[in-house]
Amino acid sequence: MVSTMSKPNQRPKPTEEEAYFLISASRRMAWHGENVPCPRCGKDLIYREISTSSVIECSDEECISMACRGI
């Protein structure tokens, strides 16, 4: 049985639609410097690059977050 519940102190995982939105938003933020609102709550999204990885998350600590890794 697979659990869809998040572990305590973790943000809920994005849905497939939200994940596509976050990928698009991260490109707009990184390449064009646009401010993009969170698809769940409307607050600002925060984009960070860490070496070959990137993280995009809502400014609300209990909302959405997604990390992408690449080489």
C-alpha positions as CSV (number, residue, x, y, z in Angstrom):
1,M,0.0,0.0,0.0
2,V,1.3,3.4,-1.0
3,S,0.6,6.4,1.3
4,T,0.0,9.8,-0.3
5,M,0.3,11.5,3.1
6,S,3.3,13.7,3.7
7,K,5.7,13.1,6.6
8,P,5.3,15.5,9.5
9,N,7.0,18.8,9.0
10,Q,7.0,18.3,5.2
11,R,5.2,20.4,2.7
12,P,2.4,18.6,0.7
13,K,3.6,17.3,-2.7
14,P,2.4,19.2,-5.8
15,T,-0.1,17.6,-8.1
16,E,0.9,16.9,-11.7
17,E,-0.7,20.1,-12.9
18,E,1.0,22.1,-10.1
19,A,4.4,20.5,-11.0
20,Y,4.0,21.6,-14.6
21,F,3.1,25.1,-13.4
22,L,6.1,25.2,-11.1
23,I,8.5,24.1,-13.8
24,S,7.2,26.8,-16.1
25,A,7.3,29.4,-13.3
26,S,10.9,28.5,-12.4
27,R,11.9,29.1,-16.0
28,R,10.1,32.5,-16.1
29,M,11.7,33.5,-12.8
30,A,15.2,32.4,-13.7
31,W,15.3,33.6,-17.3
32,H,13.0,36.7,-17.2
33,G,13.1,37.7,-13.6
34,E,9.3,37.6,-13.4
35,N,7.4,37.4,-10.1
36,V,5.0,34.4,-10.2
37,P,2.2,33.8,-7.6
38,C,1.7,30.4,-5.9
39,P,-1.0,28.3,-7.7
40,R,-2.4,27.3,-4.3
41,C,-2.5,30.4,-2.1
42,G,-1.4,33.3,-4.4
43,K,1.6,34.4,-2.3
44,D,5.0,34.9,-3.9
45,L,7.0,31.9,-5.1
46,I,10.7,31.8,-4.3
47,Y,13.3,30.3,-6.8
48,R,16.8,29.3,-5.7
49,E,19.6,27.6,-7.7
50,I,22.0,25.4,-5.8
51,S,24.8,24.1,-8.0
52,T,23.0,21.9,-10.6
53,S,19.8,21.8,-8.6
54,S,17.0,24.3,-8.2
55,V,14.2,24.7,-5.7
56,I,10.9,26.6,-6.2
57,E,8.7,27.0,-3.1
58,C,6.0,29.2,-1.8
59,S,6.9,31.9,0.7
60,D,4.3,30.3,3.0
61,E,6.2,27.5,4.8
62,E,3.3,25.2,4.9
63,C,2.3,25.5,1.2
64,I,4.0,24.0,-1.9
65,S,7.6,23.2,-2.7
66,M,9.4,21.3,-5.5
67,A,13.1,20.5,-6.1
68,C,14.7,19.6,-9.5
69,R,18.1,18.1,-9.9
70,G,20.1,17.8,-13.0
71,I,23.6,17.6,-14.4
